[in-house]
Amino acid sequence: MSTGGRLVDLVQNRIDEFLDARSPILAAISDDTVPMETISRDFLRFGKRFRARFCYWGWQSVQGVDDPGDFFGDTSRRDLPAVVGAAAALELFHAAALVHDDLIDKSDTRRGAPSAHRRFEREHRDRRFVGDATRFGDSSAILLGDLLLVWSDELFAESIDRLADPDNARAARAEFNRMRTDVTAGQYLDIVAEASWPHVPEARSIDTAVNVITYKSAKYSIEAPLAIGASLGGASLAQMAALREFGLPLGVAFQLRDDLLGVFGDSEVTGKPAGDDLVEGKRTVLIAMTRDAVPASARNTIDELLGDPELTGEQVQMLQETIRASGAIDQVERMITDNVERALDALDSAPLTADSRDALSRLAESISVRTA
């Protein structure tokens, strides 16, 4: 099995082990907490585990070993369980972010299945509760996301406590804390952008959209996991700087690809309805570039339709055609290519192990060309 496959299995096992330990705590509180555990497990059973992988390779890249051999079978690698645990904690944090993000965006689906708030809404109806089912679903999803945030912190703390070097543990904790602040602020910037766009000068709209994706996604998807992993391994200042120079532009490319998939992705592959970002009204770089390129009449149509929850299939197609005709897709593709090249250039001269540079290069390619 490949290194990536072994890592994914170890991370999943650590997540399952952690949830198994929390299950009796919830059960002791009340049988009514069962949906919280069930939905948590479902949300944490799938995914590409990009954050876990970047965390592991951030650690591996500073170990000073060009040929790691079978790290996963080497019991002398005493810090490996801590790294796997930290990687698993990142996946819990990501699950919390998805629960809250779907609620903020009023998204009905996640990975081809109902989103958490819709599942809680169905629970309300199935059990014939009184009151408003939608409000119950929304409130429950907020609490589930909060619970996953609490659990991610617990798992991270348990993991770094196992490190041999307490200085590395403190450095990793600082990176983890900064990541949480960045992504929360980035999420707020996103909702501000959706509410304030009429007051943002056209000349600033693209920069505003790039700033949103930098803090909401780019940093926490790649740069932060790399930095956390490198901290676990005791990275030097030069190694950390190189990983950041690689991770941030790659994270921007990652989110730009996500934005394209949110408008043009195959729903059977992405697990989201076609044009979902248009229905949700996301003011992405793609939309900012489209608005910047089209005449005022087309811009007014975009502004009128974007974010309409009743958007029809024909209107989605019309918006998609407007985006295509504007040339914005080509612009975003060039941005993706430029950012990936910047990342790979930083990696070429980085003071990291040869094996890790190769692995990170492959991850960069998979992120830039993915279809879901």
Buried (B, 14 or more C-beta within 10 A) or exposed (E): EEBBEBBBEBBBEBBBEBBEEBBEEBEEEEEEBEBBBEBBBBBBEEBEBBBBBBBBBBBBBBBEBEEBEEBBEEEEBEBBBBBBBBBBBBBBBBBBBBBBBBBBBBBBBBBEBBBBBBBBBBBBEEEEEEEEBBEBBBBBBBEBBEBBBEBBBBBBBBBBEBBEEEEBBEBBBEBBEBBBEBBBEBBBBBBBBBEEBEEBEEEEBBEBBBBBBBBBBBBBBBBBBBBBBBBBBBBEEEBBBBBBBBBBBBBBBBBBBBBBBBBBBEEEEBBBBBBBBBBBBBBBBBBBBBBBBBEEEBBEBBBEBBBEEEBEEEBBEBBBEBBBEBEBBEBBBEBBEEBBBBBBEBBEEBEBBEBBBEBBBEBBEEBBEBEB
